[in-house]
Amino acid sequence: MATLQVELVAVERTIWSGEASMVIARTTEGEIGVLPGHAPLLGELAPGGVVTIRSTEGQDVVAAAHGGFLSVTPQGVSILAETAEISSEIDVERAREALRRAESEGDDPDALAAARRAQSRLRAAGQA
Amino acid sequence: MAGSLRALRRRIRSTQSTKKIFSAQELIAGARIVRAQARVEASKPYAREITRVLSALASSATLEHPLLNERTETRRAAVLVVTSDRGFAGSYNVNVLRRTEELLGQLRQQGKEPVLYVVGRKGETYYSFRDRPVEQTFTGFSEQPAYSDAQEVGRALIDVFAPGDDADRSGAVDEVHIVYTEFVSLLSQVPTARRLAPMDTSELEDAGEEDGERPGDSGVPTSYEFEPSPEALLDALLPKYVTTRIYAALLEAAASESASRRRAMKSASDNAEELAKNLSRQANQARQAEITQEISEIVGGADALVAANADD
């Protein structure tokens, strides 16, 4: 079976890399699923997005990715994010706290961005 | 005599305790270099990917973007200087600041007015002591920069370089330069000046060519689908690329700072050891002189007593 070579890289480190059978992400234009053999594509991930990588072993790697891009080439898929966290690393309590704080701060752009980050963390952890 | 011996012993003790501090600093700096190098390595995959994505974009989109286009008239140029927060790093800061002065001179010759942005407390004090205007300073992260620090710096620079349409244009700059210390090896760190914006598109083309040489690649440029449009992507991607470049520079500077500090601390502890050795020689000499004097006093006293007894 054909597989995808997937790399999920954040600025400070590589988060995940390996073989996968499918990648699901949401770009600014809408939800997208990438299977092996997908046409080359370059997309901007929607803010507060969650990326799901279905690895060849059958489990899903779910990650919260902020400020990122998705690049699909014949060689594989790379997901670039300014910061990204895998669901198992997410501290749900902290994300809840951050969300509450950001929401109480009103609609200043920084607070909105923080709220979106917290939401995507919660979504990735399956807690939203 | 006894006084000078005591003074010497005190100096030996204090030299030895400063030596301990220096060698501890040396060890800390040594550990930091390793960590800093690991972080430089860890940031490379992202830098490589974003360069690849950008070169893919560059081949498909028309390169019309304020961050790419040379301005017809450049009047003001922002210069970002990366120095350290703490001293004890030998000539590290002096070298960066000297390279900066060179660049400032060049810019002035070309009729551009330089505007300073400074990272690190040492650079901040250098300019404030000389009463020179600094537009903005960023401190507190020179040894262990995080990406959020680079974002803060990047946002400030991109804001002045490409202000939005409604923003006040009087403070805008037409070029952005960065001066930082490149980490060549443990023994050599070179202060380097680079232009961040407008960006040099030839770098992207080079990266694209390298990309084409990768095994398994047919060499034919891939034609991408874009989501959203190439122009919108470019808009979103370029500021991030600039921030990545700043982040990489901060990381290299941090590694260089630690390397330079380790070297300075090594020679300081060697010097302290040498000094302690010389001082203990002097102390031994003083001690010996004291003993000799005491003996001759005793002998002299005894002789005097014997002579007095003989007189009786």
Contacts between the chains, C-beta under 8 A, distances in Angstrom:
chain1	res1	chain2	res2	distance
A	7	B	45	7.0
A	7	B	49	7.3
A	9	B	45	4.6
A	9	B	46	4.7
A	9	B	49	5.8
A	10	B	46	6.7
A	11	B	43	6.2
A	11	B	46	4.9
A	11	B	147	4.5
A	11	B	244	6.6
A	11	B	247	6.3
A	12	B	39	7.2
A	12	B	42	6.1
A	12	B	43	6.2
A	12	B	46	8.0
A	12	B	146	7.4
A	12	B	147	5.5
A	13	B	42	4.3
A	13	B	43	7.6
A	14	B	42	7.2
A	14	B	45	4.9
A	14	B	46	8.0
A	27	B	227	4.8
A	27	B	228	7.8
A	28	B	227	7.1
A	28	B	228	5.6
A	29	B	227	4.6
A	29	B	228	5.9
A	32	B	227	7.5
A	39	B	225	5.8
A	40	B	222	4.5
A	40	B	223	6.6
A	40	B	224	4.6
A	40	B	225	6.7
A	41	B	224	6.1
A	41	B	225	4.6
A	41	B	226	7.5
A	41	B	227	6.6
A	42	B	53	6.3
A	42	B	56	6.4
A	42	B	57	6.6
A	42	B	224	4.8
A	42	B	225	7.3
A	42	B	226	5.3
A	42	B	227	7.2
A	42	B	233	6.3
A	43	B	226	7.3
A	43	B	227	3.8
A	43	B	228	7.9
A	43	B	233	7.9
A	44	B	227	7.1
A	44	B	228	6.5
A	44	B	232	7.4
A	44	B	233	5.8
A	44	B	236	5.3
A	44	B	237	7.9
A	67	B	240	7.2
A	69	B	50	7.7
A	69	B	53	6.1
A	69	B	233	7.7
A	69	B	236	7.8
A	69	B	237	6.7
A	71	B	49	7.0
A	71	B	52	7.4
A	71	B	53	5.0
A	71	B	56	7.4
A	73	B	222	5.9
A	74	B	222	6.7
A	75	B	214	7.8
A	75	B	216	6.6
A	75	B	217	7.1
A	78	B	49	5.0
A	78	B	53	7.9
A	80	B	46	6.2
A	80	B	49	5.3
A	80	B	50	5.8
A	80	B	53	6.9
A	82	B	147	6.8
A	82	B	151	7.6
A	82	B	240	7.1
A	83	B	147	7.2
